[in-house]
Amino acid sequence: MLQRIWAVMQKEFIQTIRARRTLIILLLLPIIQLFLFGYAINMNIEHVPMAVADQSLDAASHAYVDALVTSGFFDVAIYVPDQARAMAAIDAGQAKAAVIIPPDFGEQVERGTAQALFLVDGADLFTALSAYNAASTIAQAHATEIVMERVQRAGLITGNAENLMPLDGRVRILYNPNLDDLWFLIPGLVAMLLQTQTIALTASSVVRERETGTIEQILVTPIRPTELMLGKIAPHLLIAIINMLTIIGAGVFWFGVPFQGNFWLFCWLSFMYAFSGLGLGLLVSTVSQNQKQSQQLIATLLMIAVVLCGFIFPRYTMPWTIRLVGNLFPLTYFMPIARGIITKGLGMHYFWEEVAALAVYVVVIVFVAARAFRQQLD
């Protein structure tokens, strides 16, 4: 009995070693997961990029901004003249939060009537929660510090400090005021669905043809490789678009998630984004020998893409090397587009860089996939 078991074990070892690509994926996957969880995932949101509209430019306003920066939770990314420009900086992705300090802030602090407005991008749930709590806490701590300095100077009783609070830091969540999870999840789910289906369906379809041997039978017909590739892409593209519309429809009409932007602009950009996933799926199919390998490779790519695209964890908290790896996936470029149109109602001019990068990605990945596909068929 032991001899028979040993013979089967030898056979499985030999088959596993021969399937080198599968073996490499199985060995590298734990290492990839370790690096992703070690470097890319950061639950402690710090150094949030912040726009500052300091309309007072006095010692009191500088002290308040310094308190925000010194806390480690915020970094000044850009100085703007007013609230409108601050909101524009958030819309453009230059900042995730903004502080609006009104004129005569120093005099208002002395009178105990000062108010500062703090804006937070509610489209990013983790950042919104962390920034909201941090801004409120820092404002209270800074106000208390001012009060204690006055108490020490005037020799007042510390028990009267609550009547002397000089600063009211008001935090306002943009685009998702109630921090509703679905408002945050729906745009990301749409982007993930399009990439998952376009990659998985296309890759499995081509590999299945190769495994069953039917691809050679198809190629003896007058059809050309490019025509075959387009013929396989079209049904999967239609299925992905239908599912995308289903999710958006359910989110808007059933769960009450508002669609703020231009629907037809979103459909056009989604169509372009879907082509990038189809090209990536074809590329996966060319390097996979069977469906098992393609499924393992797709699962690995999707796991990396979801972690590095900014769907759950903000990209600005990741090391620059990890962000470069994330740039290899179309999901990274489409995620801010989906959130910008669905949640914020933004137009093309706010994310033209992502659209341009996605267009270049589509051209390159489809060209490389088609070329590799033809070479493999030849």
DRENDO-1510 file (C-alpha; in Angstrom, 1 decimal, always signed):
<recs>
REC; n; res; u; v; w
REC; 1; MET; +0.0; +0.0; +0.0 .
REC; 2; LEU; +2.8; +2.4; +0.9 .
REC; 3; GLN; +4.5; +1.7; -2.3 .
REC; 4; ARG; +1.4; +2.5; -4.3 .
REC; 5; ILE; +0.9; +5.8; -2.4 .
REC; 6; TRP; +4.6; +6.6; -3.0 .
REC; 7; ALA; +4.2; +6.0; -6.7 .
REC; 8; VAL; +1.2; +8.4; -6.8 .
REC; 9; MET; +3.1; +11.0; -4.8 .
REC; 10; GLN; +6.0; +10.8; -7.2 .
REC; 11; LYS; +3.7; +11.2; -10.2 .
REC; 12; GLU; +2.1; +14.4; -8.6 .
REC; 13; PHE; +5.5; +15.8; -7.7 .
REC; 14; ILE; +6.7; +15.3; -11.3 .
REC; 15; GLN; +3.6; +16.9; -12.7 .
REC; 16; THR; +3.8; +19.9; -10.3 .
REC; 17; ILE; +7.5; +20.5; -11.1 .
REC; 18; ARG; +6.8; +20.2; -14.9 .
REC; 19; ALA; +4.1; +22.8; -14.6 .
REC; 20; ARG; +6.7; +25.5; -13.9 .
REC; 21; ARG; +4.4; +28.5; -14.4 .
REC; 22; THR; +1.8; +27.1; -11.9 .
REC; 23; LEU; +4.6; +26.3; -9.4 .
REC; 24; ILE; +6.1; +29.8; -9.7 .
REC; 25; ILE; +2.7; +31.3; -9.1 .
REC; 26; LEU; +2.1; +29.1; -6.0 .
REC; 27; LEU; +5.5; +29.9; -4.6 .
REC; 28; LEU; +5.3; +33.7; -5.3 .
REC; 29; LEU; +1.7; +34.3; -4.2 .
REC; 30; PRO; +2.5; +34.2; -0.4 .
REC; 31; ILE; +5.4; +36.5; -0.9 .
REC; 32; ILE; +3.3; +38.9; -2.9 .
REC; 33; GLN; +0.6; +38.9; -0.2 .
REC; 34; LEU; +3.2; +39.5; +2.5 .
REC; 35; PHE; +4.6; +42.6; +0.7 .
REC; 36; LEU; +1.1; +43.9; -0.1 .
REC; 37; PHE; +0.0; +43.6; +3.5 .
REC; 38; GLY; +3.3; +44.9; +4.8 .
REC; 39; TYR; +3.7; +48.0; +2.6 .
REC; 40; ALA; +0.5; +48.8; +0.8 .
REC; 41; ILE; -2.1; +48.3; +3.5 .
REC; 42; ASN; -2.1; +51.0; +6.1 .
REC; 43; MET; -5.0; +51.3; +8.5 .
REC; 44; ASN; -3.5; +54.4; +10.2 .
REC; 45; ILE; -4.3; +57.2; +7.8 .
REC; 46; GLU; -1.7; +60.0; +8.3 .
REC; 47; HIS; -0.2; +62.8; +6.2 .
REC; 48; VAL; -3.5; +63.5; +4.5 .
REC; 49; PRO; -2.8; +66.1; +1.7 .
REC; 50; MET; -4.5; +69.3; +2.7 .
REC; 51; ALA; -5.3; +72.6; +0.9 .
REC; 52; VAL; -5.0; +75.7; +3.0 .
REC; 53; ALA; -7.1; +78.9; +2.3 .
REC; 54; ASP; -5.6; +81.2; +4.9 .
REC; 55; GLN; -7.5; +84.5; +4.4 .
REC; 56; SER; -6.2; +86.0; +7.6 .
REC; 57; LEU; -2.4; +85.5; +7.4 .
REC; 58; ASP; -1.8; +86.4; +11.0 .
REC; 59; ALA; -0.1; +84.7; +13.9 .
REC; 60; ALA; -3.3; +82.9; +15.1 .
REC; 61; SER; -4.0; +81.4; +11.7 .
REC; 62; HIS; -0.4; +80.3; +11.2 .
REC; 63; ALA; -0.5; +78.7; +14.7 .
REC; 64; TYR; -3.7; +76.8; +13.8 .
REC; 65; VAL; -2.2; +75.5; +10.5 .
REC; 66; ASP; +1.0; +74.5; +12.3 .
REC; 67; ALA; -1.1; +72.6; +14.9 .
REC; 68; LEU; -2.7; +70.6; +12.0 .
REC; 69; VAL; +0.7; +69.8; +10.4 .
REC; 70; THR; +2.5; +69.1; +13.6 .
REC; 71; SER; +0.0; +66.5; +14.6 .
REC; 72; GLY; +1.2; +64.3; +11.7 .
REC; 73; PHE; -2.3; +63.8; +10.3 .
REC; 74; PHE; -2.1; +66.5; +7.7 .
REC; 75; ASP; +0.4; +67.8; +5.2 .
REC; 76; VAL; +0.0; +71.1; +3.4 .
REC; 77; ALA; -0.2; +70.2; -0.3 .
REC; 78; ILE; -1.3; +73.5; -1.8 .
REC; 79; TYR; -2.2; +77.1; -0.7 .
REC; 80; VAL; -5.3; +78.5; -2.2 .
REC; 81; PRO; -7.0; +81.9; -1.9 .
REC; 82; ASP; -10.6; +80.9; -1.0 .
REC; 83; GLN; -13.1; +78.1; -0.4 .
REC; 84; ALA; -14.0; +77.7; -4.0 .
REC; 85; ARG; -10.4; +77.0; -5.0 .
REC; 86; ALA; -10.0; +74.7; -2.0 .
REC; 87; MET; -13.0; +72.6; -3.2 .
REC; 88; ALA; -11.5; +72.7; -6.7 .
REC; 89; ALA; -8.2; +71.3; -5.4 .
REC; 90; ILE; -10.2; +68.4; -3.7 .
REC; 91; ASP; -12.1; +67.7; -6.9 .
REC; 92; ALA; -8.9; +67.6; -8.9 .
REC; 93; GLY; -7.3; +65.2; -6.5 .
REC; 94; GLN; -4.6; +67.6; -5.3 .
REC; 95; ALA; -5.9; +67.4; -1.7 .
REC; 96; LYS; -8.1; +65.2; +0.4 .
REC; 97; ALA; -9.0; +67.9; +2.9 .
REC; 98; ALA; -9.0; +71.7; +3.1 .
REC; 99; VAL; -9.0; +74.2; +5.9 .
REC; 100; ILE; -10.7; +77.6; +5.3 .
REC; 101; ILE; -9.6; +80.3; +7.7 .
REC; 102; PRO; -11.7; +83.5; +7.5 .
REC; 103; PRO; -10.3; +87.1; +7.5 .
REC; 104; ASP; -9.6; +88.7; +10.9 .
REC; 105; PHE; -9.1; +85.2; +12.4 .
REC; 106; GLY; -6.7; +86.5; +15.0 .
REC; 107; GLU; -9.1; +89.2; +16.2 .
REC; 108; GLN; -11.9; +86.7; +16.3 .
REC; 109; VAL; -9.8; +84.4; +18.4 .
REC; 110; GLU; -9.2; +87.2; +20.9 .
REC; 111; ARG; -12.9; +87.8; +21.1 .
REC; 112; GLY; -13.6; +84.1; +21.5 .
REC; 113; THR; -15.8; +84.0; +18.3 .
REC; 114; ALA; -13.4; +82.4; +15.8 .
REC; 115; GLN; -14.6; +79.7; +13.4 .
REC; 116; ALA; -12.6; +77.7; +10.9 .
REC; 117; LEU; -14.2; +75.5; +8.3 .
REC; 118; PHE; -12.6; +72.1; +7.6 .
REC; 119; LEU; -13.6; +70.3; +4.4 .
REC; 120; VAL; -13.1; +66.5; +3.9 .
REC; 121; ASP; -13.4; +64.5; +0.7 .
REC; 122; GLY; -16.2; +62.0; +1.6 .
REC; 123; ALA; -15.6; +59.9; -1.6 .
REC; 124; ASP; -12.7; +58.2; +0.2 .
REC; 125; LEU; -14.2; +56.6; +3.3 .
REC; 126; PHE; -11.0; +55.8; +5.2 .
REC; 127; THR; -9.6; +59.3; +4.7 .
REC; 128; ALA; -12.9; +60.9; +5.6 .
REC; 129; LEU; -13.3; +59.1; +8.9 .
REC; 130; SER; -9.7; +59.7; +9.9 .
REC; 131; ALA; -9.6; +63.3; +8.8 .
REC; 132; TYR; -13.0; +64.1; +10.5 .
REC; 133; ASN; -11.9; +62.7; +13.8 .
REC; 134; ALA; -8.4; +64.2; +13.6 .
REC; 135; ALA; -9.6; +67.7; +12.6 .
REC; 136; SER; -12.1; +67.8; +15.4 .
REC; 137; THR; -9.6; +66.6; +18.0 .
REC; 138; ILE; -6.9; +69.0; +16.9 .
REC; 139; ALA; -9.2; +72.0; +16.8 .
REC; 140; GLN; -10.3; +71.3; +20.4 .
REC; 141; ALA; -6.8; +70.7; +21.6 .
REC; 142; HIS; -5.6; +73.9; +19.9 .
REC; 143; ALA; -8.4; +75.9; +21.5 .
REC; 144; THR; -7.7; +74.4; +24.9 .
REC; 145; GLU; -4.0; +75.4; +24.5 .
REC; 146; ILE; -5.0; +79.0; +23.7 .
REC; 147; VAL; -7.3; +79.1; +26.7 .
REC; 148; MET; -4.6; +77.7; +29.1 .
REC; 149; GLU; -2.2; +80.4; +27.8 .
REC; 150; ARG; -4.7; +83.1; +28.6 .
REC; 151; VAL; -5.4; +81.6; +32.0 .
REC; 152; GLN; -1.8; +81.6; +32.9 .
REC; 153; ARG; -1.3; +85.2; +31.6 .
REC; 154; ALA; -4.4; +86.6; +33.3 .
REC; 155; GLY; -4.2; +84.4; +36.4 .
REC; 156; LEU; -7.8; +83.2; +35.9 .
REC; 157; ILE; -9.4; +80.2; +37.5 .
REC; 158; THR; -8.9; +77.1; +35.2 .
REC; 159; GLY; -12.5; +76.1; +35.9 .
REC; 160; ASN; -13.7; +79.0; +33.8 .
REC; 161; ALA; -11.8; +77.8; +30.7 .
REC; 162; GLU; -14.9; +76.3; +29.2 .
REC; 163; ASN; -16.4; +79.8; +28.9 .
REC; 164; LEU; -13.4; +81.1; +27.1 .
REC; 165; MET; -13.1; +78.6; +24.1 .
REC; 166; PRO; -11.8; +80.9; +21.4 .
REC; 167; LEU; -12.0; +78.6; +18.4 .
REC; 168; ASP; -14.8; +76.5; +16.8 .
REC; 169; GLY; -13.5; +74.1; +14.2 .
REC; 170; ARG; -16.4; +73.0; +12.1 .
REC; 171; VAL; -15.8; +69.9; +9.9 .
REC; 172; ARG; -17.9; +69.4; +6.8 .
REC; 173; ILE; -17.9; +66.1; +4.8 .
REC; 174; LEU; -18.2; +66.7; +1.1 .
REC; 175; TYR; -20.1; +64.4; -1.3 .
REC; 176; ASN; -21.0; +61.9; +1.4 .
REC; 177; PRO; -22.1; +63.8; +4.4 .
REC; 178; ASN; -23.5; +60.8; +6.3 .
REC; 179; LEU; -20.5; +58.7; +5.4 .
REC; 180; ASP; -22.7; +56.1; +3.9 .
REC; 181; ASP; -20.8; +52.9; +3.0 .
REC; 182; LEU; -22.7; +52.3; -0.2 .
REC; 183; TRP; -21.9; +55.8; -1.6 .
REC; 184; PHE; -18.3; +54.8; -1.2 .
REC; 185; LEU; -18.6; +51.2; -2.4 .
REC; 186; ILE; -20.8; +51.4; -5.6 .
REC; 187; PRO; -18.2; +53.3; -7.8 .
REC; 188; GLY; -15.5; +50.9; -6.7 .
REC; 189; LEU; -17.6; +47.9; -7.3 .
REC; 190; VAL; -18.5; +49.1; -10.8 .
REC; 191; ALA; -14.8; +49.5; -11.6 .
REC; 192; MET; -13.8; +46.2; -10.1 .
REC; 193; LEU; -16.6; +44.4; -11.9 .
REC; 194; LEU; -15.6; +45.7; -15.3 .
REC; 195; GLN; -12.0; +44.7; -14.8 .
REC; 196; THR; -12.8; +41.3; -13.3 .
REC; 197; GLN; -15.2; +40.2; -16.0 .
REC; 198; THR; -13.3; +41.5; -19.0 .
REC; 199; ILE; -10.0; +39.9; -17.8 .
REC; 200; ALA; -11.4; +36.6; -16.6 .
REC; 201; LEU; -13.9; +35.9; -19.4 .
REC; 202; THR; -11.5; +36.7; -22.2 .
REC; 203; ALA; -8.6; +34.8; -20.8 .
REC; 204; SER; -10.6; +31.7; -20.0 .
REC; 205; SER; -12.3; +31.7; -23.4 .
REC; 206; VAL; -9.0; +31.8; -25.4 .
REC; 207; VAL; -7.3; +29.2; -23.1 .
REC; 208; ARG; -10.3; +26.9; -23.3 .
REC; 209; GLU; -10.1; +26.9; -27.1 .
REC; 210; ARG; -6.5; +26.1; -27.0 .
REC; 211; GLU; -7.0; +23.3; -24.4 .
REC; 212; THR; -9.7; +21.6; -26.4 .
REC; 213; GLY; -7.8; +22.0; -29.7 .
REC; 214; THR; -10.6; +23.8; -31.4 .
REC; 215; ILE; -8.6; +26.9; -32.0 .
REC; 216; GLU; -6.6; +25.1; -34.7 .
REC; 217; GLN; -9.8; +24.1; -36.4 .
REC; 218; ILE; -11.0; +27.7; -36.3 .
REC; 219; LEU; -7.7; +29.0; -37.8 .
REC; 220; VAL; -8.0; +26.7; -40.9 .
REC; 221; THR; -11.1; +28.7; -41.8 .
REC; 222; PRO; -10.8; +32.0; -43.7 .
REC; 223; ILE; -11.0; +34.0; -40.4 .
REC; 224; ARG; -7.9; +36.0; -39.5 .
REC; 225; PRO; -6.4; +36.1; -36.0 .
REC; 226; THR; -7.4; +39.7; -35.4 .
REC; 227; GLU; -11.0; +38.9; -36.5 .
REC; 228; LEU; -11.0; +36.0; -34.1 .
REC; 229; MET; -9.8; +38.1; -31.3 .
REC; 230; LEU; -12.4; +40.8; -31.9 .
REC; 231; GLY; -15.1; +38.1; -32.2 .
REC; 232; LYS; -14.2; +36.7; -28.8 .
REC; 233; ILE; -14.0; +40.2; -27.2 .
REC; 234; ALA; -17.4; +41.5; -28.3 .
REC; 235; PRO; -19.7; +39.1; -26.3 .
REC; 236; HIS; -17.7; +39.5; -23.1 .
REC; 237; LEU; -17.7; +43.3; -23.5 .
REC; 238; LEU; -21.5; +43.3; -23.9 .
REC; 239; ILE; -21.9; +41.1; -20.7 .
REC; 240; ALA; -19.6; +43.4; -18.7 .
REC; 241; ILE; -21.5; +46.5; -19.8 .
REC; 242; ILE; -24.9; +44.9; -18.9 .
REC; 243; ASN; -23.7; +43.9; -15.5 .
REC; 244; MET; -22.2; +47.4; -14.9 .
REC; 245; LEU; -25.6; +49.0; -15.8 .
REC; 246; THR; -27.3; +46.5; -13.5 .
REC; 247; ILE; -25.1; +47.5; -10.5 .
REC; 248; ILE; -25.5; +51.2; -11.2 .
REC; 249; GLY; -29.3; +50.8; -11.6 .
REC; 250; ALA; -29.6; +48.8; -8.4 .
REC; 251; GLY; -27.4; +51.3; -6.5 .
REC; 252; VAL; -29.3; +54.4; -7.7 .
REC; 253; PHE; -32.9; +53.2; -7.7 .
REC; 254; TRP; -32.9; +50.5; -5.0 .
REC; 255; PHE; -30.2; +51.7; -2.5 .
REC; 256; GLY; -30.6; +55.4; -3.2 .
REC; 257; VAL; -27.0; +56.1; -4.1 .
REC; 258; PRO; -27.0; +59.4; -6.2 .
REC; 259; PHE; -25.4; +59.4; -9.6 .
REC; 260; GLN; -24.1; +63.0; -9.7 .
REC; 261; GLY; -22.3; +63.2; -13.0 .
REC; 262; ASN; -22.9; +62.8; -16.8 .
REC; 263; PHE; -24.1; +59.3; -17.4 .
REC; 264; TRP; -23.1; +59.2; -21.1 .
REC; 265; LEU; -19.6; +60.4; -20.3 .
REC; 266; PHE; -19.3; +57.6; -17.7 .
REC; 267; CYS; -20.5; +55.0; -20.3 .
REC; 268; TRP; -18.0; +56.2; -22.9 .
REC; 269; LEU; -15.1; +56.1; -20.4 .
REC; 270; SER; -16.3; +52.7; -19.1 .
REC; 271; PHE; -16.3; +51.3; -22.7 .
REC; 272; MET; -12.6; +52.5; -23.1 .
REC; 273; TYR; -11.7; +51.0; -19.7 .
REC; 274; ALA; -13.3; +47.7; -20.6 .
REC; 275; PHE; -11.1; +47.4; -23.6 .
REC; 276; SER; -8.0; +47.7; -21.3 .
REC; 277; GLY; -9.3; +44.7; -19.3 .
REC; 278; LEU; -10.0; +42.7; -22.5 .
REC; 279; GLY; -6.4; +43.4; -23.7 .
REC; 280; LEU; -5.0; +42.3; -20.3 .
REC; 281; GLY; -7.2; +39.2; -20.4 .
REC; 282; LEU; -5.8; +38.3; -23.9 .
REC; 283; LEU; -2.2; +38.9; -22.6 .
REC; 284; VAL; -2.9; +36.5; -19.7 .
REC; 285; SER; -4.2; +33.9; -22.1 .
REC; 286; THR; -1.0; +34.0; -24.2 .
REC; 287; VAL; +1.2; +33.2; -21.2 .
REC; 288; SER; -1.1; +30.5; -19.7 .
REC; 289; GLN; -0.9; +26.9; -20.8 .
REC; 290; ASN; -4.3; +25.9; -19.3 .
REC; 291; GLN; -7.3; +27.2; -17.5 .
REC; 292; LYS; -5.9; +26.5; -14.1 .
REC; 293; GLN; -2.9; +28.6; -14.8 .
REC; 294; SER; -5.0; +31.4; -16.2 .
REC; 295; GLN; -7.3; +31.4; -13.2 .
REC; 296; GLN; -4.3; +31.5; -10.7 .
REC; 297; LEU; -2.7; +34.4; -12.7 .
REC; 298; ILE; -6.0; +36.3; -12.9 .
REC; 299; ALA; -6.6; +35.9; -9.1 .
REC; 300; THR; -3.1; +37.2; -8.4 .
REC; 301; LEU; -3.4; +40.2; -10.7 .
REC; 302; LEU; -6.9; +41.1; -9.4 .
REC; 303; MET; -5.8; +40.8; -5.7 .
REC; 304; ILE; -2.8; +43.1; -6.4 .
REC; 305; ALA; -4.9; +45.6; -8.4 .
REC; 306; VAL; -7.7; +45.9; -5.8 .
REC; 307; VAL; -5.1; +46.6; -3.0 .
REC; 308; LEU; -3.0; +49.1; -5.0 .
REC; 309; CYS; -5.7; +50.9; -7.0 .
REC; 310; GLY; -7.0; +53.0; -4.0 .
REC; 311; PHE; -10.4; +51.3; -3.7 .
REC; 312; ILE; -10.1; +50.6; +0.0 .
REC; 313; PHE; -6.7; +52.0; +1.1 .
REC; 314; PRO; -5.5; +55.5; -0.1 .
REC; 315; ARG; -2.7; +55.4; -2.5 .
REC; 316; TYR; -0.9; +58.4; -1.0 .
REC; 317; THR; -0.1; +56.3; +2.1 .
REC; 318; MET; +1.8; +53.7; +0.1 .
REC; 319; PRO; +5.5; +53.9; -0.7 .
REC; 320; TRP; +6.2; +55.3; -4.2 .
REC; 321; THR; +7.6; +51.9; -5.4 .
REC; 322; ILE; +4.3; +50.3; -4.5 .
REC; 323; ARG; +2.4; +53.0; -6.3 .
REC; 324; LEU; +4.5; +52.4; -9.4 .
REC; 325; VAL; +3.4; +48.8; -9.4 .
REC; 326; GLY; -0.2; +49.9; -9.1 .
REC; 327; ASN; +0.2; +52.0; -12.2 .
REC; 328; LEU; +0.4; +48.8; -14.2 .
REC; 329; PHE; -3.3; +48.1; -13.7 .
REC; 330; PRO; -6.1; +50.0; -15.5 .
REC; 331; LEU; -8.2; +49.9; -12.3 .
REC; 332; THR; -5.8; +52.4; -10.8 .
REC; 333; TYR; -6.7; +55.0; -13.5 .
REC; 334; PHE; -10.4; +54.3; -13.6 .
REC; 335; MET; -11.1; +54.3; -9.9 .
REC; 336; PRO; -10.8; +58.1; -9.6 .
REC; 337; ILE; -12.8; +58.5; -12.8 .
REC; 338; ALA; -15.7; +56.4; -11.4 .
REC; 339; ARG; -15.7; +58.2; -8.0 .
REC; 340; GLY; -15.4; +61.6; -9.7 .
REC; 341; ILE; -18.4; +61.1; -12.0 .
REC; 342; ILE; -20.7; +59.0; -9.8 .
REC; 343; THR; -20.0; +60.5; -6.4 .
REC; 344; LYS; -18.8; +64.1; -7.2 .
REC; 345; GLY; -20.4; +64.9; -10.5 .
REC; 346; LEU; -17.1; +66.0; -12.0 .
REC; 347; GLY; -16.5; +66.6; -15.7 .
REC; 348; MET; -13.7; +65.5; -18.0 .
REC; 349; HIS; -11.3; +68.4; -17.2 .
REC; 350; TYR; -10.9; +67.2; -13.6 .
REC; 351; PHE; -9.4; +63.9; -14.5 .
REC; 352; TRP; -8.0; +64.3; -17.9 .
REC; 353; GLU; -4.7; +62.9; -16.8 .
REC; 354; GLU; -6.3; +59.6; -15.8 .
REC; 355; VAL; -8.2; +59.5; -19.1 .
REC; 356; ALA; -5.1; +60.1; -21.1 .
REC; 357; ALA; -3.2; +57.5; -19.1 .
REC; 358; LEU; -6.0; +55.0; -19.6 .
REC; 359; ALA; -6.1; +55.7; -23.4 .
REC; 360; VAL; -2.4; +55.1; -23.7 .
REC; 361; TYR; -2.8; +51.9; -21.6 .
REC; 362; VAL; -5.6; +50.6; -23.9 .
REC; 363; VAL; -3.5; +51.2; -27.0 .
REC; 364; VAL; -0.4; +49.6; -25.6 .
REC; 365; ILE; -2.0; +46.6; -23.9 .
REC; 366; VAL; -4.2; +45.7; -26.9 .
REC; 367; PHE; -1.3; +46.0; -29.3 .
REC; 368; VAL; +1.0; +43.8; -27.1 .
REC; 369; ALA; -1.8; +41.3; -26.5 .
REC; 370; ALA; -2.7; +41.1; -30.2 .
REC; 371; ARG; +0.9; +40.7; -31.2 .
REC; 372; ALA; +1.6; +38.0; -28.6 .
REC; 373; PHE; -1.6; +36.3; -29.6 .
REC; 374; ARG; -0.6; +36.2; -33.3 .
REC; 375; GLN; +2.9; +35.0; -32.5 .
REC; 376; GLN; +1.5; +32.1; -30.4 .
REC; 377; LEU; -0.9; +31.1; -33.1 .
REC; 378; ASP; +1.8; +31.2; -35.7 .
</recs>
